[in-house]
């Protein structure tokens, strides 16, 4: 008799959930690693945000350390006129992100990560050669999704470490 046949319903659900989680993380990593060029890497970020995390409002901001600000580099589903520049002095959460640590909004309705009316659910540093060169901002999640989930944290780690080609064309994961 198979070992799988002896699993309880709860054990089966846990294993299935773990396999699903690993599959999502693997899919994100492979999509970014197989990006053909910079445009394809940006498209990969959009696909990962929409299909795996659950947000069709995403932006990438490049870091300008001299001016202590981030400027909008690329976006999907976001009004570029509302979010063209993020000033580090006005956005305290960005200081942590610029040190390489992502910041997430867990289900707390009154806390936003940036000073904007649009809900921001994640600030994800893009790290290239040990330096944060850009930040991915995930805005509004799909209505059926209550917030960032555990698997999303792993996917965001992949984005942080493997999305460099989107902003630095000759970088690969």
ZIQUI-V703691 format. One record per residue. N is the residue number from 1. SS is DSSP state (2 for helix, 1 for strand, 0 for the rest). PSI is psi in degrees with one decimal (NA if undefined). Layout:
# ZIQUI-V703691
((N;SS;PSI) (N;SS;PSI))
This chain:
# ZIQUI-V703691
((1;0;138.4) (2;0;147.1) (3;0;-35.7) (4;2;-35.9) (5;2;-22.0) (6;2;0.4) (7;0;141.2) (8;0;166.8) (9;2;-39.0) (10;2;-44.3) (11;2;-38.7) (12;2;-44.4) (13;2;-41.7) (14;2;-45.9) (15;2;-41.4) (16;2;-41.9) (17;2;-42.1) (18;2;-41.8) (19;2;-42.0) (20;2;-39.9) (21;2;-47.9) (22;2;-37.5) (23;2;-41.2) (24;2;-44.2) (25;2;-42.7) (26;2;-44.0) (27;2;-41.8) (28;2;-46.8) (29;2;-46.3) (30;2;-39.5) (31;2;-41.8) (32;2;-41.5) (33;2;-29.6) (34;0;7.0) (35;0;130.6) (36;0;-34.6) (37;0;-173.2) (38;2;-45.1) (39;2;-39.7) (40;2;-34.7) (41;2;-39.5) (42;2;-39.4) (43;2;-35.7) (44;2;-40.7) (45;2;-44.5) (46;2;-45.2) (47;2;-43.5) (48;2;-44.1) (49;2;-45.1) (50;2;-49.6) (51;2;-30.9) (52;2;-35.7) (53;2;-40.4) (54;0;41.4) (55;0;126.8) (56;0;20.7) (57;0;101.8) (58;1;145.7) (59;1;151.5) (60;1;126.5) (61;1;129.6) (62;1;146.0) (63;1;129.4) (64;1;93.4) (65;0;-32.5) (66;0;-39.7) (67;0;-2.1) (68;0;49.2) (69;1;167.6) (70;1;136.8) (71;1;145.0) (72;1;124.3) (73;1;-38.7) (74;1;148.0) (75;1;161.0) (76;1;122.8) (77;0;12.3) (78;0;138.9) (79;0;109.7) (80;0;-22.4) (81;0;-27.0) (82;0;-23.5) (83;0;52.8) (84;0;-32.8) (85;1;138.9) (86;1;121.0) (87;1;126.0) (88;2;-37.9) (89;2;-34.0) (90;2;-11.5) (91;0;86.5) (92;2;-29.8) (93;2;-25.4) (94;2;-27.0) (95;2;-42.7) (96;2;-42.1) (97;2;-39.8) (98;2;-13.3) (99;0;-2.7) (100;0;5.7) (101;0;122.1) (102;0;155.5) (103;1;134.3) (104;1;148.6) (105;0;109.6) (106;0;164.0) (107;0;81.4) (108;0;104.0) (109;0;-24.4) (110;0;3.0) (111;0;117.9) (112;0;151.6) (113;0;-23.1) (114;0;160.0) (115;0;73.8) (116;0;157.6) (117;0;-22.0) (118;0;133.7) (119;0;131.3) (120;0;123.0) (121;0;-20.2) (122;1;142.8) (123;1;113.4) (124;1;117.2) (125;1;141.2) (126;1;116.6) (127;1;126.2) (128;1;122.9) (129;0;40.1) (130;0;-1.1) (131;1;142.0) (132;1;116.7) (133;1;-13.8) (134;1;168.1) (135;1;130.4) (136;1;130.0) (137;1;120.6) (138;1;117.7) (139;0;-134.7) (140;0;134.5) (141;0;163.3) (142;0;148.2) (143;0;-33.9) (144;0;-6.5) (145;0;116.4) (146;0;-24.9) (147;0;-175.0) (148;0;133.8) (149;0;169.7) (150;2;-44.7) (151;2;-31.2) (152;2;-34.3) (153;2;-42.3) (154;2;-40.1) (155;2;-39.8) (156;2;-32.7) (157;2;-40.6) (158;2;-45.7) (159;2;-44.8) (160;2;-41.8) (161;2;-17.8) (162;2;-1.7) (163;2;11.2) (164;2;-33.6) (165;2;-23.7) (166;2;-29.1) (167;0;-21.7) (168;0;94.3) (169;0;-24.7) (170;0;7.7) (171;0;142.6) (172;0;157.1) (173;0;NA))
